[in-house]
Amino acid sequence: MRLQNKIAIITGAGSGIGRGIALSFVKEGAMVVVADWSEEGAQETVKLITEEGGEAVFVKTDVSKKADIRQMVRTCLDRFGRVDILVNNAGVYKSGSLHEISEEDWDAVLDINLKSVFLGSATVIPEMLKLGKGKIISIASIAGLVGFDKGGPYCASKGGIIALTREMALEYAPQKINVNCIAPGVIRTAMTKDMLADPTTQQFLTSSAPYPRVGVPEDIAMAAVYLAADESDFVNGEVLVVDGGWVAK
Ligand SMILES: NC(=O)c1ccc[n+]([C@@H]2O[C@H](COP(=O)([O-])OP(=O)(O)OC[C@H]3O[C@@H](n4cnc5c(N)ncnc54)[C@H](O)[C@@H]3O)[C@@H](O)[C@H]2O)c1
């Protein structure tokens, strides 16, 4: 198993990609902290893990709040004694023309998607420095690499994650803390449910996507397993695009 006895915190693990990562990490031998502001979804993830004989603990966490992030890390330390892996996954999408989007929506997207990466990483790094090793993986998006119509704050937040990943990777490489991010393409989750139900979008995706299917959370989970495992110790500051070839066009 690739993550035998590793301790991982996964934010937004109550749904979609985060849940997929949590389940895959446990299959590979890890114990996980399921952090989410939605108790219902997160408890379901914990249930799925414990039913399979795995170990998981839920912490109610709003990733945009420093006090919640501190509590998330504290719970992990109290329960498991250390943090080997942090996955900054929680995120939201708000659509709208830039000249119409409200300041509140802009702030919410930037706080939940990008500030959370700063807060989460800054809080676990001191613990990883004590261990002399660590893995930080953030879920960015291809929307951080190419423009997405009416996705201004989302694109800005994901581009920010990519830039911050590269900065942190350089800063903490000497201490063997690997910092990488994954840029998924369109993945079938609650976030994309409405979009994928729209026939125009379906037609667009089928006619223009190079790979003949939409992504699923497991596609991203396996990329996260790789970046969390010891085998990827020399991979640092990388943006791992998992999109069926979308941005290769
Ligand atoms: N689905 C896609 O096509 C896609 C593509 C690229 C990137 N992503 C990114 O992947 C990540 C996961 O998205 P998903 O598709 O699984 O969406 P999702 O809506 O299924 O899951 C998001 C999870 O994050 C949680 N969350 C939201 N705001 C939170 C907050 N403030 N504090 C704590 N938890 C919070 C939600 O409760 C939910 O459990 C996001 O960062 C998203 O931007 C998704």
The ligand as a Tripos MOL2 file, in Angstrom:
@<TRIPOS>MOLECULE
LIG
   44    48     1     0     0
SMALL
NO_CHARGES

@<TRIPOS>ATOM
      1 N1        -15.9870   19.1930  -10.3180 N.am      1 LIG1
      2 C1        -15.1660   19.7700  -11.2000 C.2       1 LIG1
      3 O1        -15.3920   19.7430  -12.4180 O.2       1 LIG1
      4 C2        -13.9170   20.4640  -10.7030 C.ar      1 LIG1
      5 C3        -12.9800   20.8470  -11.6610 C.ar      1 LIG1
      6 C4        -11.8240   21.4850  -11.2470 C.ar      1 LIG1
      7 C5        -11.6040   21.7210   -9.9130 C.ar      1 LIG1
      8 N2        -12.5250   21.3380   -8.9920 N.ar      1 LIG1
      9 C6        -12.2520   21.6190   -7.5860 C.3       1 LIG1
     10 O2        -12.2940   20.4330   -6.8370 O.3       1 LIG1
     11 C7        -12.6400   20.7440   -5.4900 C.3       1 LIG1
     12 C8        -13.7800   19.8480   -5.0520 C.3       1 LIG1
     13 O3        -14.9190   20.1390   -5.8500 O.3       1 LIG1
     14 P1        -16.0750   19.0770   -6.1560 P.3       1 LIG1
     15 O4        -16.3020   19.1060   -7.5930 O.co2     1 LIG1
     16 O5        -15.7950   17.8110   -5.4650 O.co2     1 LIG1
     17 O6        -17.3070   19.8500   -5.4940 O.3       1 LIG1
     18 P2        -18.3970   19.4070   -4.4250 P.3       1 LIG1
     19 O7        -19.3440   20.5280   -4.3610 O.co2     1 LIG1
     20 O8        -18.8990   18.0380   -4.7330 O.co2     1 LIG1
     21 O9        -17.5730   19.3180   -3.0590 O.3       1 LIG1
     22 C9        -17.0530   20.4400   -2.4200 C.3       1 LIG1
     23 C10       -16.9870   20.1510   -0.9220 C.3       1 LIG1
     24 O10       -16.3820   21.2900   -0.2900 O.3       1 LIG1
     25 C11       -17.1670   21.6300    0.8410 C.3       1 LIG1
     26 N3        -16.9970   23.0530    1.1350 N.ar      1 LIG1
     27 C12       -17.3790   24.1050    0.3820 C.ar      1 LIG1
     28 N4        -17.0650   25.2510    1.0130 N.ar      1 LIG1
     29 C13       -16.4920   24.9070    2.1980 C.ar      1 LIG1
     30 C14       -15.9600   25.6420    3.2880 C.ar      1 LIG1
     31 N5        -15.9800   26.9830    3.3100 N.pl3     1 LIG1
     32 N6        -15.4270   24.9580    4.3080 N.ar      1 LIG1
     33 C15       -15.4010   23.6070    4.3020 C.ar      1 LIG1
     34 N7        -15.9030   22.8610    3.3210 N.ar      1 LIG1
     35 C16       -16.4420   23.5130    2.2700 C.ar      1 LIG1
     36 C17       -18.6000   21.2720    0.4770 C.3       1 LIG1
     37 O11       -19.4190   21.1190    1.6260 O.3       1 LIG1
     38 C18       -18.3830   19.9750   -0.2930 C.3       1 LIG1
     39 O12       -18.3910   18.8590    0.5750 O.3       1 LIG1
     40 C19       -12.9820   22.2380   -5.4740 C.3       1 LIG1
     41 O13       -11.8670   22.9740   -5.0360 O.3       1 LIG1
     42 C20       -13.2540   22.5260   -6.9370 C.3       1 LIG1
     43 O14       -13.0460   23.8700   -7.2490 O.3       1 LIG1
     44 C21       -13.6870   20.7160   -9.3610 C.ar      1 LIG1
@<TRIPOS>BOND
     1     1     2 1
     2     2     3 2
     3     2     4 1
     4     4     5 ar
     5     4    44 ar
     6     5     6 ar
     7     6     7 ar
     8     7     8 ar
     9     8     9 1
    10     8    44 ar
    11     9    10 1
    12     9    42 1
    13    10    11 1
    14    11    12 1
    15    11    40 1
    16    12    13 1
    17    13    14 1
    18    14    15 2
    19    14    16 1
    20    14    17 1
    21    17    18 1
    22    18    19 2
    23    18    20 1
    24    18    21 1
    25    21    22 1
    26    22    23 1
    27    23    24 1
    28    23    38 1
    29    24    25 1
    30    25    26 1
    31    25    36 1
    32    26    27 ar
    33    26    35 ar
    34    27    28 ar
    35    28    29 ar
    36    29    30 ar
    37    29    35 ar
    38    30    31 1
    39    30    32 ar
    40    32    33 ar
    41    33    34 ar
    42    34    35 ar
    43    36    37 1
    44    36    38 1
    45    38    39 1
    46    40    41 1
    47    40    42 1
    48    42    43 1
@<TRIPOS>SUBSTRUCTURE
     1 LIG1         1 GROUP 0 **** ****
